[in-house]
Amino acid sequence: MTQSAAQTGRQAPRNQAGDGPLERPAIRTEDLRKTYKTSRGDVQAVRGIDLAVGTGEFFGLLGPNGAGKSTTIGMLTTLVVPTGGRAWVAGIDVVADPVGVKRRIGVVTQNNTLDMQLTVAENLEFRSRFFGLGLREAARRAEQLLAAFGLEDRRKAIATDLSGGQAKRLLIARALVHKPDVLFLDEPTAGLDPQTRVNLWDMLRALHNEGQTILLTTHYMEEAEALCERVAVVDHGEVLASGTIDELKDGAGADTVITVRYEGAVPDGLALRPGLNTRPGISKVETEGDQVRVFTRQPDGVLGELVTAGASAGLTVRDAAQLKPSLETVFLNLTGREYRE
Amino acid sequence: MTTATGDRQADAGALLSRALGAPGAAAIITDAPEPHPTLMKTFAAMMAREGRVLRRNMIGTFMRTVMQPLLFVFVFTYVLPKIGAAGILGAGAAAGTTFATVLLPGLMASMLFTQGIMAVTFPLVMEFSWQRTIEDRALAPVPIRVLAIQKIIAGAVQAFIGALIVIPIVLLVHAPGQAPQVNVTNWALLAFILAAGSLLTASLGLLLGTLMDPRKMQMLFAAILLPATMLGCVYYPWSALSSIRWLQIAVLVNPMVYMSEGLRAVLTPQTGHLAMWAILLVLVGGTALLGYLGTKAFTRRVLN
């Protein structure tokens, strides 16, 4: 994990954490943990996450809702205090020097945190001034960002009057005023219509091409596939796997997953009857309740055999599904559960 | 309409790609000014933001600040004396003092209290609820406690100005012969008491805004603002309560009493007032305590 990040990292400044001549990643975490104390006992939102994101990389944290992504991004952006482990952003410890981290990051939170008392332009100007730009510099920076994000004609609108897509663009523009080393985006396209989402993807790609390091969380698999160079699949507060999309698919997840659900419980050994275990390409056969799931690289004919096997045992097929290799099959393979968005 | 919006958004995507991709175009990442934030610059920018919002909402702010004292003095120092009902008022004050003399420090204290809390608590409750817009300010490059202190100071400035606005209103609006008798000898002490009172209420506002459940906002009036004002020695000097001894003791838990009496001591000392040491002790000690508790609660709520 750390090694692959080191390969991706493009800059090679001295490692300030004192780990020798390792390249300095933009983001690094070691056994990062967050446990919330509630009236119903402790809730472990993040249970020991190790990440390394190289400078210039577009990295995704992918997982279903409640997987611990937002808590992780919260810790990296200093708004959530970790209960264990360590994390560095731009080489700075998030707990020891949160102000130093805040100077170097841009954050687009999931919720609309625009200043609703201010206009679109003022949102950018004041944020620039919070980061130490002078009046004139701040105004110039605001104009530059308004133009780049297509918000010039909304310049004088109060932030409450923006559409969902416009608000999201302004949030991203605002996160960029101070030239952050790392841009964090928490579920950037949740709740947006498909057209707006695709446009936002284009913008993020353009930013990344310009050299911006980006860490994004998403529960949309296709978003991770469309944008990210590397992905960490997260569930229940842990990283299940990480790597490039191709690496993940080339692992066990390169299999096509065929799921057949019968009208009744599947008897022991049914799935093995047609000799599926000896068929080439099959890596795993799972039987659970009324369904059989086959992971294979050569899916042709498997479905038919499962139907025949069921018929010979007096079971009719209720439904069947065949999933091509994708992050979804990777997730299925890692967790044995279907991906829930 | 839908199509137009869609097109515009499509344009925006293309715009950025072009802006970033085309050579020589304004590249928003490479062609960005180098930020040099310092604590003071960030703090000043945050105060400037408050100023901009206040200026934008000037009419609302003005109404909020002016209407209450204006109507109050109009009814109590103009209408009631005119219709011959003023005799019961100001009865507790020393003989020969007008009711306006009692009201001036009282209304100023009331203004300090309500403005300080309104200016801090209301926006803060909004910022913590629903979209949690507080996260925006929390990402500014300063420690969270600086954010809390900034909110206290911005609120205190508004409370201070609110109290000053009361002065011309009480001085000008009254029936003939009902003018307040103001007698300031120690201007520095007046400024100090106003400043300490402003900071105390803004600190209380921060604590309330941090701890208050937004669904129970109306409780703010019923449980805090109304009792504090009615029992805050606004309409009568504390010494006049001697005929209801238990109440005279009970109101000492109300911080507004010390603001009213403190201002009475420096503006209209002839009406009689609480001991200055008690006033200063509560105003300074209360500010320190509430400021500490408010900042701590705020930091804990922002960082989870």
Chai-1 contact restraints between the chains, C-beta under 6 A:
chainA,res_idxA,chainB,res_idxB,connection_type,confidence,min_distance_angstrom,max_distance_angstrom,comment,restraint_id
A,L79,B,A138,contact,1.0,0.0,6.0,A-B,restraint_1
A,V80,B,N304,contact,1.0,0.0,6.0,A-B,restraint_2
A,V81,B,L303,contact,1.0,0.0,6.0,A-B,restraint_3
A,V99,B,P141,contact,1.0,0.0,6.0,A-B,restraint_4
A,V99,B,P143,contact,1.0,0.0,6.0,A-B,restraint_5
A,K102,B,L139,contact,1.0,0.0,6.0,A-B,restraint_6
A,K102,B,P141,contact,1.0,0.0,6.0,A-B,restraint_7
A,R103,B,P141,contact,1.0,0.0,6.0,A-B,restraint_8
A,V107,B,L139,contact,1.0,0.0,6.0,A-B,restraint_9
A,T109,B,E135,contact,1.0,0.0,6.0,A-B,restraint_10
A,N111,B,Q131,contact,1.0,0.0,6.0,A-B,restraint_11
A,N111,B,R132,contact,1.0,0.0,6.0,A-B,restraint_12
A,N112,B,Q131,contact,1.0,0.0,6.0,A-B,restraint_13
A,T113,B,T133,contact,1.0,0.0,6.0,A-B,restraint_14
A,T113,B,E135,contact,1.0,0.0,6.0,A-B,restraint_15
A,T113,B,D136,contact,1.0,0.0,6.0,A-B,restraint_16
A,Q117,B,V53,contact,1.0,0.0,6.0,A-B,restraint_17
A,F126,B,R49,contact,1.0,0.0,6.0,A-B,restraint_18
A,R129,B,A45,contact,1.0,0.0,6.0,A-B,restraint_19
A,F130,B,T42,contact,1.0,0.0,6.0,A-B,restraint_20
A,F130,B,A45,contact,1.0,0.0,6.0,A-B,restraint_21
A,F130,B,A140,contact,1.0,0.0,6.0,A-B,restraint_22
A,F131,B,P35,contact,1.0,0.0,6.0,A-B,restraint_23
A,F131,B,P37,contact,1.0,0.0,6.0,A-B,restraint_24
A,G132,B,P35,contact,1.0,0.0,6.0,A-B,restraint_25
A,G132,B,H36,contact,1.0,0.0,6.0,A-B,restraint_26
A,G132,B,P37,contact,1.0,0.0,6.0,A-B,restraint_27
A,G132,B,K41,contact,1.0,0.0,6.0,A-B,restraint_28
A,L133,B,P33,contact,1.0,0.0,6.0,A-B,restraint_29
A,E137,B,P33,contact,1.0,0.0,6.0,A-B,restraint_30
A,R141,B,P33,contact,1.0,0.0,6.0,A-B,restraint_31
A,Q144,B,A26,contact,1.0,0.0,6.0,A-B,restraint_32
A,Q144,B,I28,contact,1.0,0.0,6.0,A-B,restraint_33
A,L145,B,I28,contact,1.0,0.0,6.0,A-B,restraint_34
A,A148,B,L16,contact,1.0,0.0,6.0,A-B,restraint_35
A,A148,B,A19,contact,1.0,0.0,6.0,A-B,restraint_36
A,A148,B,I28,contact,1.0,0.0,6.0,A-B,restraint_37
A,G150,B,D11,contact,1.0,0.0,6.0,A-B,restraint_38
A,G150,B,A12,contact,1.0,0.0,6.0,A-B,restraint_39
A,G150,B,L15,contact,1.0,0.0,6.0,A-B,restraint_40
A,G165,B,Q9,contact,1.0,0.0,6.0,A-B,restraint_41
A,H178,B,P35,contact,1.0,0.0,6.0,A-B,restraint_42
A,K179,B,A32,contact,1.0,0.0,6.0,A-B,restraint_43
A,Q195,B,G6,contact,1.0,0.0,6.0,A-B,restraint_44
A,T196,B,Q9,contact,1.0,0.0,6.0,A-B,restraint_45
A,N199,B,Q9,contact,1.0,0.0,6.0,A-B,restraint_46
A,N199,B,G13,contact,1.0,0.0,6.0,A-B,restraint_47
A,D202,B,G13,contact,1.0,0.0,6.0,A-B,restraint_48
A,D202,B,S17,contact,1.0,0.0,6.0,A-B,restraint_49
A,M203,B,G13,contact,1.0,0.0,6.0,A-B,restraint_50
A,M203,B,L16,contact,1.0,0.0,6.0,A-B,restraint_51
A,A206,B,L16,contact,1.0,0.0,6.0,A-B,restraint_52
A,A206,B,S17,contact,1.0,0.0,6.0,A-B,restraint_53
A,A206,B,L20,contact,1.0,0.0,6.0,A-B,restraint_54
A,E210,B,L20,contact,1.0,0.0,6.0,A-B,restraint_55
A,E210,B,I29,contact,1.0,0.0,6.0,A-B,restraint_56
A,Q212,B,I29,contact,1.0,0.0,6.0,A-B,restraint_57
